[in-house]
């Protein structure tokens, strides 16, 4: 067997893959304004915040459509112009997948299992697109620990997929509303977890809190290789 040696120095140049979650209205879709050359794959009617920006998008109504668009992105010269693929939201896409599974499977548990398997394949396929940034948005799951503490994490239909989702990504960020010392409220990306909020930064290049600017964040993670 021929051994294909690679260097970790080129990993970031293959594109940054990031999952951002937050409560409804926190501005996850609006963040698309900040990414380079975006293409939106939209599974929810929530693009009003981007009105007037002239960003191309594709409506996703089924898992087959999502797979077809993925193949087009990977193979088409026309799609090469899009540097950032935005799946908005992966939670809604999973709901579409679950509805399809429930339509063909009588056992509810089997439908959730089928959905989890299919979504795992889709997430990996988009996450592993070479040379592209991929921005996944997700709804927020709010739960309580055994001690009654509130816990916040990305949300997917089904407990299994909700628990697995953060493990698919090197970057899992929480988009939150924060208030500074002067009482001004704004949005920021939480990059380091605490006892309540799920977050992860395997690049080790991000601060605990970063401005709500994904383009700048991509540059920071890639070390300027995206310029």
C-alpha distance (Angstrom), angle and dihedral (degrees) to the residues before:
residue distance angle dihedral
X1 . . .
X2 3.81 . .
X3 3.80 113.0 .
X4 3.81 114.4 -135.5
X5 3.80 106.1 -156.3
X6 3.80 116.5 -159.4
X7 3.80 134.6 -177.3
X8 3.79 126.9 -122.6
X9 3.82 86.8 -141.7
X10 3.82 89.7 79.0
X11 3.82 98.5 49.4
X12 3.82 97.9 94.8
X13 3.82 91.5 46.3
X14 3.80 88.5 66.4
X15 3.80 89.2 69.8
X16 3.77 136.6 -86.4
X17 3.80 118.3 -89.7
X18 3.79 114.8 -160.0
X19 3.80 137.6 172.4
X20 3.80 117.6 -154.1
X21 3.79 122.7 -173.5
X22 3.77 133.1 -179.8
X23 3.75 144.7 140.8
X24 3.80 121.6 -67.7
X25 3.80 111.0 -74.3
X26 3.79 94.8 18.1
X27 3.81 91.4 121.2
X28 3.81 105.3 -102.7
X29 3.80 92.4 141.5
X30 3.80 92.2 43.6
X31 3.82 88.8 59.7
X32 3.81 87.3 71.5
X33 3.82 86.5 76.4
X34 3.81 88.2 69.8
X35 3.82 100.6 52.2
X36 3.83 125.3 92.3
X37 3.85 117.9 -102.1
X38 3.83 97.9 -19.8
X39 3.79 131.3 -161.9
X40 3.81 114.4 -167.4
X41 3.79 123.6 -146.6
X42 3.80 100.8 -163.2
X43 3.78 124.8 -164.8
X44 3.80 95.3 167.6
X45 3.79 135.1 54.9
X46 3.77 93.2 -116.3
X47 3.79 106.8 111.0
X48 3.82 97.1 106.6
X49 3.80 90.1 105.3
X50 3.82 87.6 64.7
X51 3.80 95.9 51.6
X52 3.80 111.2 138.9
X53 3.80 95.3 19.4
X54 3.84 96.8 100.9
X55 3.83 93.7 -138.6
X56 3.84 113.7 161.2
X57 3.78 116.9 -121.4
X58 3.80 141.4 176.6
X59 3.79 121.6 -147.0
X60 3.80 113.0 -131.1
X61 3.81 117.0 -150.1
X62 3.79 101.3 159.7
X63 3.79 143.0 19.7
X64 3.81 89.1 -111.1
X65 3.80 90.1 58.4
X66 3.79 90.9 49.6
X67 3.81 91.3 51.6
X68 3.81 91.2 46.7
X69 3.80 91.9 51.4
X70 3.80 90.1 47.2
X71 3.80 91.1 55.2
X72 3.81 90.4 48.0
X73 3.80 91.6 51.0
X74 3.80 91.8 49.5
X75 3.81 97.2 45.5
X76 3.81 110.5 24.1
X77 3.79 123.8 95.0
X78 3.81 87.6 -152.2
X79 3.81 90.1 60.8
X80 3.81 93.0 49.9
X81 3.81 89.6 87.2
X82 3.81 91.3 68.8
X83 3.79 110.6 86.3
X84 3.81 97.8 176.1
X85 3.80 123.5 45.3
X86 3.81 111.5 -158.9
X87 3.81 120.1 -161.1
X88 3.79 106.2 -163.9
X89 2.89 104.2 -149.2
X90 3.79 124.2 -3.7
X91 3.81 87.5 -173.6
X92 3.82 91.6 59.0
X93 3.80 91.4 45.1
X94 3.80 88.6 54.2
X95 3.82 89.7 51.5
X96 3.82 88.6 54.4
X97 3.80 89.5 50.0
X98 3.81 91.4 48.6
X99 3.81 91.7 51.7
X100 3.80 89.7 52.9
X101 3.81 91.3 49.6
X102 3.81 92.6 48.5
X103 3.82 89.9 52.0
X104 3.81 91.5 59.5
X105 3.80 103.6 30.1
X106 3.80 123.2 61.5
X107 3.80 94.7 -163.1
X108 3.81 109.6 80.9
X109 3.82 93.0 -153.9
X110 3.79 90.1 51.9
X111 3.81 89.8 51.1
X112 3.81 91.6 53.6
X113 3.79 90.2 46.7
X114 3.81 91.8 50.3
X115 3.79 90.7 47.9
X116 3.81 91.8 50.4
X117 3.82 91.8 49.8
X118 3.81 93.8 47.7
X119 3.80 94.4 45.0
X120 3.81 91.8 48.7
X121 3.81 88.8 56.8
X122 3.82 92.8 46.6
X123 3.81 94.1 47.7
X124 3.81 91.7 49.5
X125 3.82 91.8 47.3
X126 3.81 93.0 53.6
X127 3.80 94.2 37.7
X128 3.80 89.8 54.7
X129 3.82 96.8 49.8
X130 3.82 103.0 133.0
X131 3.77 120.1 -125.2
X132 3.82 95.5 7.0
X133 3.75 134.8 103.8
X134 3.79 110.2 -130.0
X135 3.79 121.2 -159.2
X136 3.80 117.2 -166.2
X137 3.80 119.9 -171.6
X138 3.79 121.5 -160.1
X139 3.75 138.4 -176.5
X140 3.79 119.2 -110.2
X141 3.79 123.5 -104.4
X142 3.81 116.6 -151.2
X143 3.78 118.9 -164.9
X144 3.80 141.6 148.7
X145 3.78 130.0 -112.5
X146 3.79 123.6 -132.7
X147 3.80 87.5 -92.3
X148 3.80 93.0 52.6
X149 3.80 96.1 -105.3
X150 3.80 116.5 145.6
X151 3.81 115.9 -112.6
X152 3.82 127.1 -164.5
X153 3.80 125.6 -162.8
X154 3.81 142.0 143.0
X155 3.80 111.6 -67.0
X156 3.79 130.2 -134.7
X157 3.80 131.2 162.8
X158 3.78 108.4 -88.3
X159 3.79 129.1 29.8
X160 3.81 95.0 -108.7
X161 3.80 96.8 55.9
X162 3.82 92.1 41.9
X163 3.81 89.0 56.3
X164 3.81 93.7 44.5
X165 3.81 99.0 45.8
X166 3.86 99.8 83.5
X167 3.81 90.5 53.0
X168 3.82 92.0 63.8
X169 3.81 92.5 65.8
X170 3.79 140.4 60.3
X171 3.80 90.4 -154.5
X172 3.82 120.7 47.8
X173 3.79 113.0 166.7
X174 3.80 134.6 179.0
X175 3.80 117.0 -139.7
X176 3.78 105.7 -145.1
X177 3.77 141.2 172.8
X178 3.80 109.5 -118.8
X179 3.79 134.3 -175.8
X180 3.79 120.7 -142.9
X181 3.79 127.1 -144.8
X182 3.81 90.4 -87.9
X183 3.78 92.8 55.7
X184 3.82 95.7 -106.0
X185 3.81 115.2 143.6
X186 3.79 122.8 -143.9
X187 3.78 143.3 144.5
X188 3.79 125.9 -88.7
X189 3.79 137.8 168.5
X190 3.78 115.6 -115.9
X191 3.81 107.7 -145.8
X192 3.80 103.3 172.4
X193 3.81 121.8 60.7
X194 3.77 126.4 -123.9
X195 3.79 132.5 -175.0
X196 3.83 91.6 -73.8
X197 3.81 108.3 30.0
X198 3.81 129.3 60.3
X199 3.82 114.2 -135.3
X200 3.79 137.7 145.8
X201 3.81 137.8 -173.0
X202 3.79 113.3 -178.4
X203 3.81 91.3 172.1
X204 3.82 89.7 69.4
X205 3.81 86.8 -150.0
X206 3.78 98.7 103.7
X207 3.77 128.9 86.8
X208 3.79 120.0 -126.0
X209 3.82 87.1 -97.5
X210 3.79 125.5 27.4
X211 3.83 130.7 -174.0
X212 3.80 115.8 -96.9
X213 3.80 91.9 -99.9
X214 3.80 114.5 114.0
X215 3.79 93.9 -175.8
X216 3.80 91.1 59.5
X217 3.80 89.9 43.1
X218 3.82 91.6 52.6
X219 3.80 89.7 51.9
X220 3.77 91.3 49.1
X221 3.80 93.6 51.0
X222 3.81 93.4 44.1
X223 3.80 91.9 47.1
X224 3.80 92.3 -123.0
X225 3.83 94.3 -53.0
X226 3.81 91.4 125.0
X227 3.79 95.0 64.7
